[in-house]
Amino acid sequence: MEQTLRGKLTYKVTLMVAATLCIVVCSMVFTLMFGLFDEKVDNNEIFKLISPAFQTVVGGFIGLLAGIKLSHDDEEVTKK
């Protein structure tokens, strides 16, 4: 029973993290595209602002997903 609850929790957390990552990446791409085609905005400044934020957000979420996957795989190996 405990394994089933833990598996469901892992699935839900992974799903929420993946959905949040998709929303953040889509909103950042939309903002970047809006800024690129706006005549009032200097394109060089957009890349300076968004690139570090984009890398930080994506790297953090991918690290979290990898950690969840590795911890879930460790539990399966231990139980066998």
C-alpha positions as CSV (number, residue, x, y, z in Angstrom):
1,M,0.0,0.0,0.0
2,E,2.8,2.4,0.9
3,Q,4.5,1.8,-2.5
4,T,1.3,2.6,-4.3
5,L,0.9,5.9,-2.5
6,R,4.5,6.8,-3.0
7,G,4.3,6.0,-6.7
8,K,1.1,8.1,-7.1
9,L,2.7,11.0,-5.2
10,T,5.8,10.8,-7.4
11,Y,3.6,10.7,-10.5
12,K,1.6,13.8,-9.4
13,V,4.7,15.8,-8.4
14,T,6.4,14.9,-11.7
15,L,3.3,15.9,-13.6
16,M,3.0,19.2,-11.8
17,V,6.7,20.0,-12.3
18,A,6.5,19.2,-16.0
19,A,3.3,21.3,-16.4
20,T,4.9,24.2,-14.6
21,L,8.0,23.9,-16.8
22,C,5.9,24.0,-19.9
23,I,4.0,27.1,-18.8
24,V,7.2,28.9,-17.8
25,V,9.0,28.0,-21.1
26,C,6.0,29.0,-23.2
27,S,5.5,32.3,-21.4
28,M,9.2,33.1,-21.7
29,V,9.2,32.3,-25.5
30,F,6.1,34.4,-25.9
31,T,7.7,37.3,-24.1
32,L,10.9,36.9,-26.2
33,M,9.0,36.8,-29.4
34,F,6.9,39.8,-28.4
35,G,10.0,41.8,-27.6
36,L,11.8,40.8,-30.8
37,F,9.0,42.2,-33.0
38,D,8.4,45.4,-30.9
39,E,10.1,48.3,-32.5
40,K,10.6,50.2,-29.2
41,V,12.7,47.4,-27.7
42,D,16.4,46.8,-28.4
43,N,16.8,43.1,-29.3
44,N,20.3,42.8,-27.6
45,E,18.8,43.8,-24.3
46,I,16.1,41.1,-24.5
47,F,18.7,38.4,-24.9
48,K,20.8,39.8,-22.0
49,L,17.7,39.7,-19.7
50,I,16.0,36.5,-20.7
51,S,18.9,34.1,-21.3
52,P,20.1,33.8,-17.7
53,A,16.5,33.5,-16.4
54,F,15.6,30.9,-19.0
55,Q,18.7,28.8,-18.3
56,T,18.1,29.0,-14.5
57,V,14.4,28.0,-14.7
58,V,15.0,25.2,-17.2
59,G,18.0,23.9,-15.4
60,G,16.3,23.9,-12.0
61,F,13.2,22.1,-13.3
62,I,15.2,19.5,-15.2
63,G,17.4,18.9,-12.1
64,L,14.2,18.4,-10.0
65,L,12.7,15.9,-12.5
66,A,16.0,14.0,-12.7
67,G,16.2,13.8,-8.9
68,I,12.6,12.5,-8.7
69,K,13.4,9.9,-11.4
70,L,16.6,8.8,-9.7
71,S,15.1,8.5,-6.3
72,H,12.2,6.5,-7.7
73,D,14.6,4.2,-9.5
74,D,16.6,3.7,-6.3
75,E,13.6,2.5,-4.4
76,E,12.8,-0.1,-7.1
77,V,16.3,-1.5,-7.1
78,T,16.4,-1.6,-3.2
79,K,13.1,-3.6,-3.1
80,K,14.2,-6.3,-5.6
